[in-house]
Structures are given as structure tokens and as C-alpha cells.
Amino acid sequence: MTTPPRSEPYEASGRVDAVSFLRRAGNHRSSSTAVVHPNGSITYGELLRRANHVAQRLPRPDLGPQPIVVVTEHDPATPEIYFGVMAAGHSIVPVSARLPDPAIERIASAAGARLGLVGPDHAGRVAGLNQGAGATRWVEYDSDVSIGVLPEPGAALPAGTAMVAFTSGTTGDPKGVLVTHTNLIANGLTAALVFGVGAVNCHINPLPLAHFAGASRVILAAVNAGTHVILPEFDPVGVLDAIEEFRGTHLTVAPAMARELLRAEPERFDLESLETLVYGTAPMPSNVVSELLERLDCDLINGYGLTESTGLVTALDADHHRQAARAGDEDMLSSIGWPVPGVELRIIDDAHRDVQKGATGEIALRGMKITPGYLSNPEETASRYLNGGWLRSGDQGRLADAGYLLLTGRIDDMIITGGLNVQPLEVEIEAIRFQGVEACAAFGVPSDQWGQEIRLAVVPASGWTVPVEELRVFLQGRLDRYKVPKMVHIVDRLPRSSLGKVQRRELSARFGHERR
């Protein structure tokens, strides 16, 4: 199929469109800085022009939105590609450049994509990807060169689909989450409200743009025409330098990254502009929270969400961080706060009924941010999306008397030892409180006696030695006996994803052969 370029991007009458944030910024704040990266910057007027350039070279979605893969990581061209694909009426399929070619090709095939755009930072991947046996044609993106047109239409996505975000969770094949324009708009407005994104804002972003946590910053930065500083990687000194140089107001990191910022001696930098540090994916130890509040002198927000909820659904806000730090309330500090505006929350049992107050169950969510389901996977959609618009999160939690939500673990992470269920997070929340523990991760390994036995990997803080037996005695005083790790392994670091999530499978494989 060939379609000539258009002079204007496709806009269906009345279509709800996340690109509206960019159009507003480009038309009314055209000279404001939109994107900053190590090699330069562009304004919102230029970003809108480049996004339109992308849109004009894609065919009209007469059969519905087409999935277009975007291979990226920290590529500064990513915002113009994302907005351009959506402005053309098509859907982004973000894919991490960290993946090998066969994995990228499998995701493209699962999405039914006929065109893949590879960002300039990874242009060398194009030849190898085009040698694959898939139906996707891979093109090196260049803002000054036509990217061509789709070779032929694939299977149309549901109307209103803005993104297909592939996530495998902790087990199974990747699943394509259908994210609508309405979802992205709701997330952008909600996050702007919760994070305090005002008229003057500058987001320092060390997160990979292929993952939703990083990709959502593309939308969030444009809500109030803020500056989006895209860093090539997470480097603590580089992050602090960027805050100082660009007067950064907002920063999002994983807890492990926050510790690295403290080690980089933030007092050496002018961080007066920093208003809010957002973190998530893991609990932050109370001593680290107190140190961040003292040394960075900014608001802290712990945000919880998942791809199926278009990110943020609960938050422990700045006031409660300070309140809990002053009172030494470790339960509140280890919580994920309260539902954000527009999100309803329940705790349910296996029969999808509400549990008793204070009991542990699965977190269920409802609201405009909840995505409609999975691409070409009606069985999984029916399993996770319940009547009444409720999404089963796959996470377990319980509500404290004060109303905040305590995350107790991922259902898929459950360790079954001697017939009893243990969530790794339960063990980690207590272990991180032991003096000298920098980071830790609980995991299961096969056991002839117990089926699985619990182990704990511990990274000691700099200058500390963690006495293994003393740690186990400490945990015996805080956990049920069957939850206490049978062995503690001292390690230099924990295996983590690019977003800072611990890879428990790697620990199980590494230590599964060791016996007491």
C-alpha cells in the first residue's frame, strides 16, 4: 500500500487525542524548551513541527490504528516519534533497545506491526532486524528524511488505542496492554495534580523511555509545557548535575537510585530548584527517607501503579512522608499511600469478594486510568478484568486502619514453603530495617524437605559487615518462624532491571544449588 504524504496530520472529528497536550504547548508556548539532551535542545514549536513531519509520512488509519514499533531506550528523538505516531492516528509499541533482535521481532509479530522505527541512537540495529523472518519492515528514524509508509495494513487495533505496551510481569509470554488516548490523558492530568506539576516545571528523566514509567514522562512534561531532560543513563552525579544546570523541578527514580544520589554528596550541587522526588517499585527504608528529606530538602512521593492501570493509582504524598518521618512511623513509610483522584480501590479474595477490613487480599482498581484489556488475548483479559470495570492488579495488599495501602507482594512471586505462603516483600520490609543492610531481596529455591525454602540476598552498606546469624535472630523476632530465611547470602549487588526491579529468578538460579 502506498499513500502520499499529507500536508497536515490526521485528525478525526471529535477524536480524544493525547497529542492535544503537545498542540497546546506548541501553539501557545512555542518558544519554551521542550526536550533537552546531551547534544542540544528543541522548543515546543520545533517538537510540534517534527511530530507533524512524522505524522504526514504515515498513511491514514482508514482501517483503524496500526501498531508501529518504536525501538528506543534513552533516545532524545523518542518524544517526536511517539507524538508523531499518535498524531497520525496510529499506536506506539515501545520496545527496549536492550532486548536482542529475536525478542524485538517476537514483540513486533505479537503486535501485528508492519513498520518499526529505530531511534538514531540505535540505528545500527536496523540491518540485523530486517534480516529476520518477520513481516515488520524496520526503518532508521531521521527527522529530516521521509520514514516511508506502511508496506501493507496489518490487523487494525481497537479505535482510540494510543499505545500497545508489552509487559510480561514476572512470568509467561509478554502481553500487549491496550492503552487508550483517554487513559494517557487521565494519567497525564492525574500525575500533574499529584506531583504538583505547575506552569514552570522541568522533569529530569534518567528512566528508559521504552518502559511505561519513562514513556509517561513524555506526556507528563507536555501537560503544562514543561522541559523534559532526557539523560543517556542513570548516573547519580549526572542526575545532580542536570538538576543544577537545568533547574530541574521533578525527578523520578527507583529507591536504589535514591541511595546512589545520597552517596554522590548532593550538598556539592545547587538543588534549590528541586521540588519533588518521585519513587516507586520498592519500599524506601525510613532512614533513607529521613536522609533524603534532610539532604535534598524536597517533597517525596511514593507512587504505585502498573501498566494495566496506565501507571499511578496510589501515592504516599509529601505531607505524610514528613509526618511519618517525624513520628518514626515505619508502617506508613513502607506503605504506598492512598488512591489518587479518579481511582477506586478494593481488596478482594479469590472469589472476587471484598475481604474483611485489615485482611490481606488482591488489590482491585477502577477508574478512567484502567486500560481496556490485552491485545488478542481474550482469556487473559477475561481473567484480569472483572465485571463493573474492576482490574485485578496481581498484587497483594491490605488497608491499614488509617486507610493507607500496604503492599505485601506480587502474587506471582509467592514462595510456598511447607505448604505455607510467603511473600518476599514481607521478609524484605523487615530485613531492610536491620542496621547495615543496604538492600535485600528474598527469593525461593527448591527444597526436598519444604518444596521451596526462603533465602535472602543482602547487600551491606558501605563500611558495614552484616552478621548473618544476628540478622536471622532479628527476623525471628519480627516474622513468623516459617518466614525466616533458611540462608542469608551476602552479595555485592542485586540483579535489577533497567527500572530497578529486583530479578528474583536470577538469584534463585545463582544460589539454588547451595545447601546448608
C-alpha positions as CSV (number, residue, x, y, z in Angstrom):
1,M,0.0,0.0,0.0
2,T,1.3,3.5,-0.8
3,T,-0.2,6.7,0.4
4,P,1.3,10.1,-0.5
5,P,2.4,12.3,2.4
6,R,-0.2,14.7,3.7
7,S,0.3,18.4,4.4
8,E,-1.4,18.0,7.8
9,P,-1.5,15.2,10.3
10,Y,-4.6,13.1,10.5
11,E,-7.2,14.3,13.0
12,A,-10.6,12.5,13.1
13,S,-13.5,14.7,14.0
14,G,-14.1,14.6,17.8
15,R,-11.3,12.2,18.5
16,V,-9.9,12.3,22.0
17,D,-6.2,12.7,21.5
18,A,-3.2,12.7,23.9
19,V,-1.4,14.8,21.4
20,S,-3.6,17.7,22.4
21,F,-1.1,18.4,25.2
22,L,1.7,19.0,22.6
23,R,-0.5,21.0,20.2
24,R,-1.4,23.4,23.1
25,A,2.2,23.7,24.1
26,G,3.4,24.1,20.5
27,N,0.8,26.8,19.7
28,H,0.8,28.8,22.9
29,R,4.3,28.2,24.3
30,S,6.2,27.6,21.1
31,S,9.5,29.2,22.3
32,S,9.6,27.2,25.5
33,T,12.2,24.5,25.8
34,A,10.6,21.0,25.3
35,V,13.4,18.5,25.2
36,V,16.9,18.7,26.4
37,H,19.6,16.1,25.9
38,P,23.4,15.9,25.9
39,N,23.6,17.1,22.3
40,G,21.2,20.0,22.4
41,S,17.6,21.0,22.9
42,I,14.5,21.9,20.9
43,T,11.5,24.1,21.6
44,Y,7.8,23.1,21.7
45,G,7.3,24.8,18.3
46,E,10.0,22.6,16.8
47,L,8.8,19.5,18.6
48,L,5.3,20.0,17.2
49,R,6.8,20.5,13.7
50,R,8.8,17.3,13.9
51,A,5.9,15.3,15.3
52,N,3.8,16.6,12.3
53,H,6.6,15.6,10.0
54,V,6.3,12.0,11.3
55,A,2.5,12.0,11.1
56,Q,2.5,13.3,7.5
57,R,4.5,10.3,6.3
58,L,2.2,7.7,7.7
59,P,-1.0,6.6,6.0
60,R,-4.4,7.5,7.3
61,P,-5.7,4.8,9.6
62,D,-8.7,4.1,7.5
63,L,-9.0,0.5,8.8
64,G,-8.2,1.6,12.4
65,P,-5.0,2.4,14.2
66,Q,-2.0,0.4,13.1
67,P,0.7,-0.7,15.6
68,I,4.1,0.9,14.9
69,V,7.0,-0.4,16.9
70,V,9.5,2.2,18.3
71,V,12.9,0.8,19.4
72,T,14.4,3.2,21.9
73,E,15.9,3.4,25.4
74,H,17.1,7.0,26.2
75,D,16.9,8.3,22.7
76,P,16.1,12.1,22.6
77,A,14.2,11.6,19.4
78,T,11.6,9.5,21.2
79,P,9.1,12.3,22.1
80,E,8.8,13.4,18.4
81,I,8.3,9.8,17.3
82,Y,5.8,9.0,20.0
83,F,3.7,12.1,19.4
84,G,4.0,11.8,15.6
85,V,2.7,8.2,15.5
86,M,-0.2,9.2,17.7
87,A,-0.9,12.3,15.7
88,A,-1.2,10.1,12.6
89,G,-3.9,8.1,14.3
90,H,-1.7,5.1,14.9
91,S,-0.5,3.3,18.1
92,I,3.0,3.2,19.6
93,V,4.5,-0.1,20.5
94,P,7.5,0.9,22.7
95,V,10.3,-1.7,22.7
96,S,13.5,-1.6,24.7
97,A,16.7,-1.5,22.7
98,R,18.3,-3.6,25.5
99,L,16.5,-6.6,24.1
100,P,18.2,-8.9,21.5
101,D,16.9,-8.8,17.9
102,P,14.8,-12.0,18.2
103,A,13.0,-10.7,21.3
104,I,12.2,-7.4,19.5
105,E,11.0,-9.3,16.5
106,R,8.7,-11.5,18.6
107,I,7.0,-8.5,20.2
108,A,6.6,-6.9,16.7
109,S,5.0,-10.1,15.5
110,A,2.7,-10.3,18.5
111,A,1.6,-6.7,17.9
112,G,0.9,-7.4,14.2
113,A,3.3,-4.5,13.3
114,R,4.2,-3.9,9.7
115,L,6.6,-0.9,10.4
116,G,9.3,-0.5,13.1
117,L,11.1,2.8,13.7
118,V,14.6,2.6,15.2
119,G,15.7,5.7,17.0
120,P,19.0,7.4,15.9
121,D,20.9,6.1,19.0
122,H,20.3,2.5,17.8
123,A,20.4,2.9,14.0
124,G,22.9,0.1,13.7
125,R,20.2,-2.4,14.7
126,V,18.2,-1.8,11.5
127,A,20.1,-4.2,9.2
128,G,20.0,-7.1,11.6
129,L,16.3,-6.6,12.3
130,N,15.5,-6.5,8.6
131,Q,17.3,-9.9,8.2
132,G,14.7,-11.5,10.4
133,A,11.9,-13.6,9.0
134,G,9.1,-11.4,10.4
135,A,6.7,-9.3,8.4
136,T,7.9,-6.0,10.0
137,R,9.9,-3.6,7.9
138,W,12.5,-1.7,10.1
139,V,13.4,1.8,9.2
140,E,16.1,4.1,10.8
141,Y,14.3,7.2,12.0
142,D,15.7,10.5,11.0
143,S,13.7,13.7,11.5
144,D,14.9,15.1,8.2
145,V,14.3,12.1,6.0
146,S,11.0,10.5,5.0
147,I,10.4,7.4,7.0
148,G,8.3,5.9,4.2
149,V,4.9,4.3,4.5
150,L,3.5,1.1,5.8
151,P,4.1,-1.7,3.3
152,E,0.6,-3.0,3.9
153,P,-2.0,-2.7,6.5
154,G,-2.0,-5.2,9.4
155,A,-4.8,-6.1,11.7
156,A,-6.4,-2.9,13.0
157,L,-6.3,-2.1,16.7
158,P,-9.4,-1.0,18.6
159,A,-10.4,2.6,17.9
160,G,-8.8,5.0,20.3
161,T,-5.7,2.9,21.0
162,A,-2.7,5.1,21.6
163,M,-0.2,2.5,22.7
164,V,0.4,-1.2,23.0
165,A,2.7,-1.6,26.0
166,F,4.1,-5.1,26.2
167,T,4.7,-6.5,29.7
168,S,5.5,-10.0,30.9
169,G,5.1,-9.3,34.6
170,T,7.1,-11.9,36.4
171,T,6.1,-15.0,34.4
172,G,4.8,-16.0,31.0
173,D,5.0,-14.6,27.5
174,P,4.8,-10.8,27.0
175,K,1.2,-9.4,26.9
176,G,0.3,-6.3,24.9
177,V,-1.7,-3.9,27.1
178,L,-4.0,-1.7,25.1
179,V,-3.6,1.9,26.3
180,T,-6.1,4.4,25.0
181,H,-5.8,8.1,24.4
182,T,-8.3,8.6,27.3
183,N,-6.0,6.6,29.6
184,L,-3.0,8.7,28.7
185,I,-4.9,12.0,29.1
186,A,-6.2,10.8,32.5
187,N,-2.8,9.7,33.6
188,G,-1.2,13.0,32.5
189,L,-3.7,15.1,34.3
190,T,-3.7,12.9,37.5
191,A,0.1,12.8,37.7
192,A,0.4,16.5,37.1
193,L,-2.0,17.1,40.0
194,V,-0.4,14.6,42.4
195,F,3.2,15.5,41.6
196,G,2.5,19.3,41.6
197,V,3.4,20.0,38.0
198,G,2.9,23.7,37.7
199,A,3.3,26.2,34.9
200,V,7.1,26.2,35.4
201,N,8.4,22.6,35.5
202,C,11.4,20.7,34.4
203,H,11.5,16.9,34.5
204,I,14.9,15.2,34.9
205,N,14.4,11.8,33.4
206,P,17.0,9.0,33.8
207,L,14.5,6.2,33.2
208,P,14.3,4.3,29.9
209,L,11.7,5.7,27.5
210,A,10.7,2.2,26.3
211,H,9.2,1.4,29.7
212,F,5.9,3.0,30.7
213,A,7.4,4.7,33.7
214,G,9.8,6.6,31.4
215,A,7.5,6.9,28.4
216,S,4.7,8.5,30.5
217,R,7.1,11.4,31.2
218,V,6.8,12.3,27.5
219,I,3.2,13.1,28.1
220,L,3.5,14.5,31.6
221,A,6.2,17.0,30.6
222,A,3.9,18.4,27.9
223,V,0.8,18.8,30.1
224,N,2.0,22.3,31.2
225,A,4.7,22.8,28.6
226,G,7.5,21.7,30.9
227,T,11.0,20.9,29.9
228,H,11.9,17.2,29.6
229,V,15.6,16.5,30.2
230,I,16.4,13.0,28.8
231,L,19.6,11.6,30.3
232,P,21.5,8.8,28.5
233,E,21.6,6.6,31.6
234,F,21.2,6.7,35.4
235,D,24.4,8.2,36.8
236,P,23.9,9.9,40.2
237,V,26.4,12.7,39.5
238,G,24.9,13.2,36.1
239,V,21.4,13.5,37.6
240,L,22.5,16.0,40.2
241,D,24.4,18.0,37.6
242,A,21.3,18.1,35.4
243,I,19.1,19.3,38.3
244,E,21.6,22.1,38.9
245,E,22.2,23.1,35.2
246,F,18.6,23.0,34.0
247,R,16.9,24.0,37.3
248,G,15.1,20.7,37.5
249,T,11.9,20.7,39.5
250,H,10.8,17.0,39.3
251,L,12.8,13.7,39.4
252,T,11.6,10.1,39.3
253,V,13.9,7.3,40.5
254,A,13.8,3.8,42.0
255,P,14.7,3.5,45.7
256,A,18.1,2.0,44.8
257,M,18.8,5.1,42.7
258,A,17.9,7.4,45.6
259,R,20.6,5.8,47.7
260,E,23.1,6.4,44.9
261,L,22.1,10.1,44.9
262,L,22.9,10.4,48.6
263,R,26.3,8.7,48.1
264,A,27.1,11.3,45.4
265,E,27.1,14.1,48.0
266,P,24.2,16.2,46.9
267,E,25.4,19.1,49.1
268,R,28.0,19.8,46.4
269,F,25.3,20.8,44.0
270,D,22.8,23.6,43.8
271,L,19.5,21.7,44.1
272,E,17.3,24.6,45.3
273,S,15.0,24.2,42.2
274,L,14.1,20.6,43.0
275,E,10.5,20.5,44.3
276,T,9.6,16.8,44.1
277,L,11.3,13.4,44.0
278,V,9.0,10.6,43.0
279,Y,10.0,7.0,43.6
280,G,8.3,3.6,43.3
281,T,8.7,-0.2,42.6
282,A,10.0,-0.9,46.2
283,P,9.7,0.4,49.8
284,M,12.1,3.1,50.9
285,P,13.8,2.4,54.3
286,S,12.8,5.0,56.9
287,N,16.4,6.1,57.5
288,V,16.8,6.8,53.7
289,V,13.6,8.8,53.7
290,S,14.8,10.9,56.6
291,E,18.1,11.5,54.9
292,L,16.5,12.4,51.6
293,L,14.2,14.9,53.3
294,E,17.2,16.5,55.2
295,R,19.8,16.5,52.5
296,L,17.7,17.2,49.3
297,D,15.1,19.4,51.1
298,C,12.3,18.5,48.6
299,D,9.0,16.7,48.6
300,L,8.9,12.9,48.5
301,I,6.1,11.0,46.8
302,N,5.9,7.2,46.6
303,G,3.8,6.3,43.6
304,Y,2.4,2.8,42.8
305,G,0.9,1.6,39.6
306,L,1.1,-0.9,36.8
307,T,0.9,-0.8,33.0
308,E,-2.6,-2.0,33.1
309,S,-3.6,1.0,35.2
310,T,-1.7,3.5,33.0
311,G,0.7,3.9,35.9
312,L,0.0,5.9,39.0
313,V,-3.0,4.7,41.1
314,T,-1.9,5.3,44.7
315,A,0.5,7.7,46.3
316,L,2.1,8.4,49.7
317,D,2.2,12.2,49.4
318,A,4.8,14.7,50.7
319,D,2.9,15.7,53.9
320,H,2.5,12.1,55.0
321,H,6.2,11.4,54.3
322,R,7.2,14.2,56.6
323,Q,4.6,13.2,59.2
324,A,5.7,9.6,59.2
325,A,9.4,10.5,59.3
326,R,8.9,12.8,62.3
327,A,6.9,10.1,64.2
328,G,9.2,7.2,63.2
329,D,6.1,5.5,61.7
330,E,7.7,2.8,59.6
331,D,4.4,1.2,58.6
332,M,3.2,4.4,56.9
333,L,6.6,5.0,55.3
334,S,6.6,1.4,53.9
335,S,3.1,1.9,52.5
336,I,2.0,3.1,49.0
337,G,-0.4,5.6,50.4
338,W,-4.0,6.3,49.3
339,P,-5.8,6.1,45.9
340,V,-5.1,9.1,43.7
341,P,-8.1,11.2,42.5
342,G,-10.2,9.3,40.0
343,V,-9.2,5.8,41.2
344,E,-11.3,3.5,43.3
345,L,-9.6,0.6,45.2
346,R,-10.8,-2.6,46.8
347,I,-9.1,-5.6,48.5
348,I,-10.7,-8.9,47.2
349,D,-10.4,-12.6,47.8
350,D,-10.1,-15.5,45.3
351,A,-13.8,-15.3,44.7
352,H,-13.5,-11.5,44.0
353,R,-15.4,-10.6,47.1
354,D,-14.2,-7.8,49.5
355,V,-12.1,-9.1,52.3
356,Q,-12.6,-8.1,55.9
357,K,-11.1,-4.8,57.0
358,G,-7.4,-5.1,57.6
359,A,-7.2,-8.6,55.9
360,T,-4.7,-9.3,53.0
361,G,-6.1,-9.9,49.5
362,E,-5.6,-8.9,45.9
363,I,-5.7,-5.2,45.0
364,A,-8.5,-4.4,42.6
365,L,-8.7,-1.0,40.8
366,R,-11.3,1.0,38.8
367,G,-11.3,4.4,37.1
368,M,-10.5,6.2,33.8
369,K,-6.9,5.2,34.0
370,I,-7.7,1.5,33.8
371,T,-6.9,0.1,30.3
372,P,-9.4,-1.9,28.4
373,G,-7.5,-5.2,28.2
374,Y,-4.9,-7.2,26.3
375,L,-4.2,-7.4,22.6
376,S,-5.5,-10.6,21.0
377,N,-5.7,-12.3,24.4
378,P,-9.4,-12.5,25.4
379,E,-8.7,-15.3,28.0
380,E,-6.2,-13.1,30.0
381,T,-8.5,-10.1,29.6
382,A,-11.5,-12.0,31.0
383,S,-9.3,-13.3,33.9
384,R,-7.9,-9.9,34.9
385,Y,-10.8,-7.5,34.0
386,L,-13.9,-8.1,36.2
387,N,-17.5,-7.0,35.9
388,G,-18.1,-3.5,36.9
389,G,-14.8,-2.2,35.4
390,W,-12.6,-3.6,38.1
391,L,-9.0,-4.6,37.3
392,R,-7.3,-7.4,39.2
393,S,-3.8,-5.9,39.8
394,G,-2.0,-9.2,40.5
395,D,-0.6,-7.6,43.6
396,Q,-1.5,-8.4,47.2
397,G,-2.1,-5.8,49.9
398,R,-4.1,-4.7,52.9
399,L,-5.6,-1.5,54.2
400,A,-4.3,-0.1,57.5
401,D,-6.7,1.4,60.0
402,A,-5.6,4.9,58.8
403,G,-6.7,4.0,55.3
404,Y,-3.4,3.8,53.5
405,L,-2.4,0.7,51.5
406,L,0.3,-1.7,52.4
407,L,1.7,-3.7,49.5
408,T,2.5,-7.2,50.6
409,G,3.8,-8.6,47.4
410,R,3.2,-9.9,43.9
411,I,1.0,-13.0,43.6
412,D,3.4,-14.5,41.0
413,D,6.3,-14.0,43.5
414,M,4.7,-16.1,46.1
415,I,7.0,-18.7,47.8
416,I,5.2,-21.8,49.0
417,T,7.3,-23.4,51.8
418,G,6.0,-26.4,53.7
419,G,2.5,-25.7,52.3
420,L,2.5,-22.1,53.6
421,N,2.5,-18.9,51.5
422,V,5.2,-16.3,52.0
423,Q,5.5,-13.0,50.0
424,P,9.2,-12.0,49.5
425,L,8.2,-8.4,50.3
426,E,7.1,-9.3,53.8
427,V,10.7,-10.5,54.6
428,E,12.4,-7.6,52.8
429,I,10.4,-4.9,54.6
430,E,11.7,-6.3,58.0
431,A,15.2,-7.1,56.8
432,I,15.9,-3.7,55.4
433,R,15.5,-2.3,59.0
434,F,18.5,-4.2,60.3
435,Q,21.5,-2.0,60.8
436,G,24.0,-2.2,58.0
437,V,21.6,-3.6,55.3
438,E,21.9,-1.5,52.2
439,A,19.5,-3.6,50.0
440,C,18.0,-7.1,50.2
441,A,15.8,-9.5,48.2
442,A,14.0,-12.6,49.4
443,F,13.6,-15.5,46.9
444,G,12.8,-19.2,46.8
445,V,14.9,-22.2,45.9
446,P,13.8,-25.8,45.5
447,S,13.9,-27.9,48.7
448,D,13.4,-31.7,49.2
449,Q,12.0,-31.0,52.7
450,W,9.9,-27.9,52.2
451,G,9.1,-27.8,48.4
452,Q,10.7,-24.3,48.4
453,E,12.8,-22.7,51.1
454,I,13.2,-19.0,51.6
455,R,16.6,-17.4,51.1
456,L,17.7,-13.8,51.5
457,A,20.3,-11.9,49.5
458,V,21.8,-8.9,51.3
459,V,24.0,-6.0,50.1
460,P,25.8,-4.5,53.1
461,A,26.0,-0.7,53.3
462,S,29.4,0.8,52.7
463,G,31.7,0.2,55.6
464,W,29.4,-2.3,57.3
465,T,29.6,-6.1,57.8
466,V,26.2,-7.8,58.2
467,P,26.4,-10.7,60.7
468,V,24.2,-13.3,59.1
469,E,23.1,-15.1,62.3
470,E,22.3,-11.9,64.1
471,L,20.2,-10.9,61.1
472,R,18.3,-14.2,61.3
473,V,17.7,-13.7,65.0
474,F,16.4,-10.2,64.4
475,L,14.0,-11.6,61.8
476,Q,12.9,-14.3,64.1
477,G,11.6,-11.6,66.5
478,R,9.6,-9.9,63.7
479,L,8.4,-12.7,61.4
480,D,6.5,-16.0,61.8
481,R,9.0,-18.8,62.1
482,Y,8.3,-20.3,58.6
483,K,9.0,-16.9,57.0
484,V,12.6,-16.5,58.4
485,P,15.1,-17.2,55.6
486,K,16.9,-20.5,55.9
487,M,20.1,-19.0,54.5
488,V,21.4,-15.4,54.0
489,H,23.7,-14.7,51.1
490,I,26.0,-11.6,51.2
491,V,26.3,-10.1,47.7
492,D,27.9,-7.1,46.2
493,R,24.8,-6.1,44.3
494,L,21.3,-7.3,43.4
495,P,20.4,-8.2,39.8
496,R,18.0,-5.5,38.7
497,S,16.0,-4.5,35.6
498,S,16.6,-1.1,34.0
499,L,13.8,0.3,36.2
500,G,15.5,-1.0,39.4
501,K,13.2,-4.0,39.9
502,V,15.0,-7.0,41.5
503,Q,15.3,-10.1,39.3
504,R,14.5,-12.8,41.8
505,R,14.8,-15.6,39.2
506,E,18.5,-14.8,38.7
507,L,19.1,-15.1,42.5
508,S,17.2,-18.4,42.5
509,A,19.3,-19.7,39.7
510,R,22.6,-18.5,41.3
511,F,22.0,-19.8,44.8
512,G,19.7,-22.7,44.2
513,H,22.5,-25.3,44.2
514,E,23.9,-24.2,47.6
515,R,22.9,-26.2,50.6
516,R,23.2,-25.5,54.3
